[in-house]
Amino acid sequence: MKHFILILMIIFALSISGCSGNKAEELFETAKLEELQNNPEHASQLYQEIIGKYPESEYAKKAEDRLSALQKNK
């Protein structure tokens, strides 16, 4: 049941973010979900992608902060 709810949350988040047209925001939300799923490696990859592709976005700074926090927890 727990996995079913998690899958529904992911589908919901992706469907909402798919409407926004803001790729940096979409990647950031997906990375946060990866963290919640205890997948820091994939979350880190997504945060790095945000920083590399969208350095001027508001999400680049947020991604840097999250990436730093993930690296400290290793």
Backbone bond lengths (Angstrom), bond angles and torsions (degrees), N, CA, C in turn:
res aa  C-N    CA-C-N  psi(-1)  N-CA   C-N-CA  omega(-1)  CA-C   N-CA-C  phi
1 M - - - 1.457 - - 1.530 110.73 -
2 K 1.349 114.91 -40.06 1.470 119.83 -179.44 1.526 110.71 -60.32
3 H 1.331 116.42 -41.97 1.466 120.29 -179.91 1.522 111.05 -67.71
4 F 1.319 116.33 -36.82 1.459 120.70 178.90 1.526 110.67 -61.83
5 I 1.313 116.47 -45.01 1.468 120.76 179.02 1.521 110.05 -63.67
6 L 1.323 116.90 -42.12 1.462 121.06 178.87 1.529 110.90 -62.02
7 I 1.316 116.67 -42.47 1.459 120.66 178.20 1.526 110.64 -63.26
8 L 1.317 116.65 -42.16 1.464 119.91 177.00 1.523 111.71 -61.62
9 M 1.334 117.18 -40.09 1.460 120.97 178.12 1.523 110.73 -62.41
10 I 1.313 116.59 -41.85 1.465 120.92 -179.97 1.524 110.36 -65.09
11 I 1.316 115.97 -45.98 1.474 119.72 179.24 1.520 110.22 -60.67
12 F 1.317 116.46 -43.65 1.455 120.76 179.75 1.531 110.78 -62.13
13 A 1.325 116.87 -46.89 1.467 120.70 -179.11 1.525 110.90 -62.58
14 L 1.312 116.35 -41.85 1.458 119.39 -180.00 1.521 111.86 -68.23
15 S 1.316 116.96 -36.26 1.461 118.68 179.69 1.521 111.29 -69.53
16 I 1.319 116.89 -36.96 1.464 120.06 177.44 1.524 110.38 -70.07
17 S 1.316 116.61 -46.11 1.458 119.48 -177.42 1.524 111.41 -68.88
18 G 1.316 117.85 -26.99 1.455 120.87 178.08 1.520 112.42 -64.41
19 C 1.294 116.77 -21.17 1.467 121.24 -179.26 1.522 112.29 -87.19
20 S 1.312 116.77 -17.08 1.457 119.49 -171.47 1.523 113.67 -76.55
21 G 1.326 117.41 -33.28 1.449 120.38 -177.25 1.518 112.82 77.38
22 N 1.322 118.14 5.54 1.457 123.07 179.89 1.521 108.41 -105.48
23 K 1.330 115.63 96.16 1.466 121.03 -174.03 1.522 112.38 -63.25
24 A 1.325 118.35 -37.35 1.465 120.63 179.07 1.529 110.10 -62.38
25 E 1.311 115.89 -42.35 1.468 119.80 178.66 1.527 110.68 -65.38
26 E 1.315 116.66 -42.13 1.462 121.03 179.15 1.525 110.81 -60.21
27 L 1.315 116.58 -46.10 1.464 120.58 179.16 1.525 111.00 -63.53
28 F 1.325 116.47 -40.47 1.464 120.28 -179.66 1.529 110.54 -63.51
29 E 1.319 117.02 -44.88 1.470 120.53 179.40 1.522 111.11 -64.08
30 T 1.319 117.13 -39.09 1.460 120.87 177.48 1.523 110.70 -65.58
31 A 1.320 117.14 -40.71 1.462 120.96 178.68 1.533 110.52 -63.14
32 K 1.322 116.50 -40.49 1.466 119.22 177.85 1.533 110.70 -62.56
33 L 1.325 116.35 -39.65 1.465 119.41 176.70 1.525 111.18 -64.03
34 E 1.325 116.44 -38.53 1.470 119.86 177.06 1.527 110.95 -61.87
35 E 1.319 116.43 -38.38 1.466 119.21 176.31 1.521 110.48 -63.20
36 L 1.323 116.78 -43.74 1.464 120.92 179.37 1.529 111.77 -62.30
37 Q 1.318 115.54 -29.03 1.465 120.89 178.71 1.523 111.86 -86.41
38 N 1.317 116.10 7.89 1.465 122.17 179.36 1.532 111.24 62.18
39 N 1.328 115.53 44.54 1.462 122.50 178.26 1.531 109.11 -124.78
40 P 1.346 116.59 69.28 1.463 119.49 -175.60 1.525 114.59 -65.22
41 E 1.339 116.68 -26.58 1.463 118.97 -179.70 1.530 110.72 -64.64
42 H 1.323 116.22 -47.04 1.466 118.96 -179.53 1.521 110.56 -70.31
43 A 1.326 116.98 -38.01 1.465 120.18 177.06 1.530 109.46 -58.84
44 S 1.320 117.13 -43.79 1.471 121.26 179.56 1.525 111.17 -61.03
45 Q 1.323 116.37 -42.06 1.467 120.24 178.62 1.526 110.67 -60.88
46 L 1.322 115.79 -42.46 1.467 119.51 -179.82 1.521 111.41 -67.45
47 Y 1.329 117.34 -41.08 1.465 120.36 177.39 1.528 110.69 -62.31
48 Q 1.332 116.67 -40.62 1.464 120.05 178.19 1.530 110.85 -65.28
49 E 1.321 116.22 -36.26 1.469 119.95 177.69 1.533 110.81 -63.71
50 I 1.317 116.75 -41.60 1.470 120.90 177.75 1.521 109.90 -60.41
51 I 1.320 116.28 -47.86 1.469 121.24 -178.07 1.527 110.73 -62.23
52 G 1.330 116.73 -40.20 1.459 120.91 -178.79 1.518 114.52 -73.71
53 K 1.333 115.99 -41.78 1.467 120.04 -174.18 1.527 113.96 -91.08
54 Y 1.314 116.73 -27.64 1.463 120.58 -174.47 1.531 111.16 -131.66
55 P 1.333 117.66 55.50 1.468 120.64 -174.21 1.526 114.53 -63.19
56 E 1.310 117.43 -22.40 1.473 121.02 -178.40 1.535 112.59 -92.30
57 S 1.309 116.96 -3.75 1.467 119.28 -177.43 1.529 110.08 -79.63
58 E 1.317 115.22 160.19 1.464 120.26 176.68 1.526 110.88 -65.99
59 Y 1.329 116.54 -21.51 1.461 120.63 -178.06 1.527 112.88 -81.05
60 A 1.321 117.44 -17.15 1.465 119.92 177.95 1.525 110.36 -64.04
61 K 1.316 117.73 -44.10 1.470 121.01 178.45 1.525 110.28 -65.50
62 K 1.321 116.41 -42.69 1.465 120.23 178.20 1.531 110.19 -61.98
63 A 1.327 115.85 -40.86 1.464 120.77 179.34 1.527 110.62 -64.80
64 E 1.317 117.19 -40.51 1.471 120.70 176.96 1.525 110.76 -60.49
65 D 1.317 116.28 -43.26 1.466 120.81 179.62 1.530 111.03 -63.25
66 R 1.328 117.21 -45.41 1.463 121.07 -179.55 1.525 110.57 -66.89
67 L 1.323 116.76 -40.67 1.456 121.18 179.31 1.529 110.27 -61.97
68 S 1.310 116.15 -42.91 1.461 120.92 177.66 1.530 110.98 -61.19
69 A 1.321 116.29 -43.06 1.458 120.58 -179.85 1.540 110.76 -64.83
70 L 1.320 116.43 -39.48 1.462 119.86 179.54 1.525 110.93 -66.26
71 Q 1.318 116.88 -39.11 1.461 120.83 -179.36 1.527 111.49 -68.42
72 K 1.328 116.82 -32.42 1.466 120.50 177.46 1.522 111.52 -69.79
73 N 1.329 117.10 -27.20 1.472 121.21 -177.36 1.520 113.22 -85.45
74 K 1.313 117.79 -0.41 1.480 120.10 -179.98 1.497 111.01 -72.37
